Amino acid sequence: MPGKYSLLEAINDPAELRALERRQLPQLAEELRTFLIESVSKSGGHLASNLGAVELTIALHYVFNTPDDRLVWDVGHQTYTHKILTGRREAMATLRQLGGIAGFPKRAESEYDAFGAGHSSTSISAALGMAVAAQAEGSDRRAVAIIGDGAMTGGMAFEALNNAGAMDANLLVVLNDNDMSISENVGALNNYLAKLMSGRFYSAMRKGGEKVLGAVPPILELAKRAEEHMKGMVIPGTLFEEFGFNYIGPIDGHDLDVLVTTLSNLKHLQGPQLLHIATQKGKGYKLAEEDPCLYHGVAKFNPEDGVSDAKPGGKLTYTQVFGDWLCDMAAQDKRLVGITPAMCEGSGMVRFAREYPKRYFDVGIAEQHALTFAAGIACEGMKPVVAIYSTFLQRAYDQLIHDIALQGLPIVLAIDRAGLVGADGPTHAGSFDLSFLRCVPNLLVMAPSDENECRQMLYTAFMHNGPSAVRYPRGSGMGVAIQQEMQALPIGKGEVRREGEKIAILAFGSMLAPALAAAEELKATVANMRFVKPLDEELTLRLAQTHDLLVTVEENAVMGGAGSAVLEFLESKGVTVQVLQLGLPDRFVEHGDPVKLLASCGLDQDGIVRAVQGRLHSTQVTE
């Protein structure tokens, strides 16, 4: 359609956006929404959150002098409009694909991406650091943190708020609230108050009044209390005021006139400011408005028909296996409680939350709290199961060690998204859990090779009288039939799945399938190790004594991983045998198709064969 993107196509950087007249901005917002729906329907990605942040993004780039002024996005799944307006419109066709642009802000990708994101609750800390640096340089450069109401539940956000208020830095925090519960507070009165309270007149009057009344402390205190009382009647900002922020809002986050006016006023104020805006996830696309959760992260779809929420037939995902096991186990044991740090859908807990609402706890984006909360429950005789992504477990490492493992509490960590995750890239990849888990005393660590083994390992973990972890990958399993009757596996015991000669492949978890395929060509023995801790020492020793080359394969960082456990054990026994370690390389693996990414790391059938043949060839040359 000619002229469909007449404004958008003329904008290749924010300077061109700032050249527009304010009256043109609503049209630009419409074009951006249309472009987002069209683009994401072809590439897949985060949709609802991006549709809800269109006007906010336009207003921020219109008011602030980016990239000199810093925009720091929390989590980053709402930054597609930001990418489009900063010279990456054409590159959106490559979004989240191998060699294409990332789905999150990335410093190496653009000077407009002031801070890399992917995890939650980091924006205020980072923006505060930038504000302090600008202050130290004597620069009037501004720093803006854009954080959602979900990310604001993270403890780190409040640590940063507390610090920012005490430092009195020139920091603006924009709280993007898309919870509909505050919609009744948004209207003409609040918009008017926001403009008034963010204006220079109000700010000057406030400071002048403090100077005049400062000579009479009781009157000054009375005036401050009166002001807080009046503001508290119409806005929920008392908490932020107590942190030392000047609170403005809530305002309509889809009203460009109000946004631009308010941000323009705030840009010139000194000290920490907090602007509270209300937005609607999925804004402008009816289907996403009605079900923003379904449209949070989407695969390719037809915009006319929308996204199908029907579960695909065929193989179960590991996440579904966990969700079914959780409900089955809860029916057998009333002590079971399920805990998630704001990942109910992603971790497969929707059914459990519906069937056992009193035993289901979503603690918000607060991984540290989730683990210590579970520890407290376990102290009282309950059996907590914490469903958590591998990459997010990293944020609660201290709590895992001190509050769970040190006390030997019977808590099950159901670790989803272990290994590479594909389009979400390195911020979401579970590349390190085997390395950082296996060095923790008292902890049982398992890695299933298929869906049924995952179910039985979860049961094994639950029946274990101590802390345990079951780590499984994203996506579908091998199509193996699920055994409904649950049986505990013998602790620390693997199994030989293929008998061969000279070469023995020790496969951990998801790597069993490519190991078996490679073994056919290599005529190798294959062991499904099952346990990373405790390692099956008897099996490892036997394979080392009967083969010329051991090959360890894992979808985890090679450094410190399961292969390292094998080497450490053999060294402790004084056993000398060649060991080839295969796993994720010592670099952050970029986003892209998971199959291609594994192949690029040498963790597919061909990669394993090449690596083994290369080692055998180098050994022969040396001899």
Salt bridges, closest charged atoms under 4 A:
GLU21 OE1 - ARG23 NE 2.71
GLU38 OE1 - LYS4 NZ 2.85
GLU38 OE2 - LYS42 NZ 3.70
GLU55 OE1 - ARG33 NH2 2.80
GLU55 OE1 - HIS254 ND1 2.91
GLU90 OE2 - ARG89 NE 3.63
GLU109 OE2 - LYS83 NZ 2.73
GLU109 OE2 - ARG88 NH1 2.69
ASP113 OD1 - HIS82 NE2 2.82
ASP113 OD2 - ARG88 NH1 2.86
GLU137 OE1 - ARG141 NH1 3.26
ASP177 OD2 - HIS276 NE2 3.11
GLU221 OE2 - ARG225 NE 3.23
GLU227 OE2 - ARG206 NE 3.24
GLU241 OE1 - ARG206 NH2 3.90
GLU241 OE2 - LYS231 NZ 2.60
ASP257 OD1 - ARG22 NH2 2.74
ASP257 OD2 - LYS195 NZ 3.48
GLU290 OE2 - LYS286 NZ 2.25
ASP324 OD1 - ARG351 NH1 3.23
ASP328 OD2 - ARG455 NH2 3.02
ASP333 OD2 - ARG335 NH2 2.83
GLU355 OE2 - ARG351 NE 2.90
GLU367 OE1 - ARG395 NH1 3.96
ASP398 OD1 - HIS402 NE2 3.65
ASP416 OD2 - ARG417 NH1 3.14
ASP424 OD1 - ARG96 NH1 2.67
ASP424 OD2 - ARG474 NH1 3.66
ASP433 OD1 - ARG471 NE 2.66
GLU453 OE2 - ARG530 NE 2.58
GLU495 OE2 - ARG497 NH1 3.39
GLU495 OE1 - ARG530 NH2 3.45
GLU520 OE2 - ARG498 NE 2.95
GLU538 OE1 - LYS493 NZ 3.16
GLU568 OE2 - ARG438 NH2 2.66
GLU590 OE1 - LYS106 NZ 2.61
GLU590 OE1 - HIS591 ND1 3.95
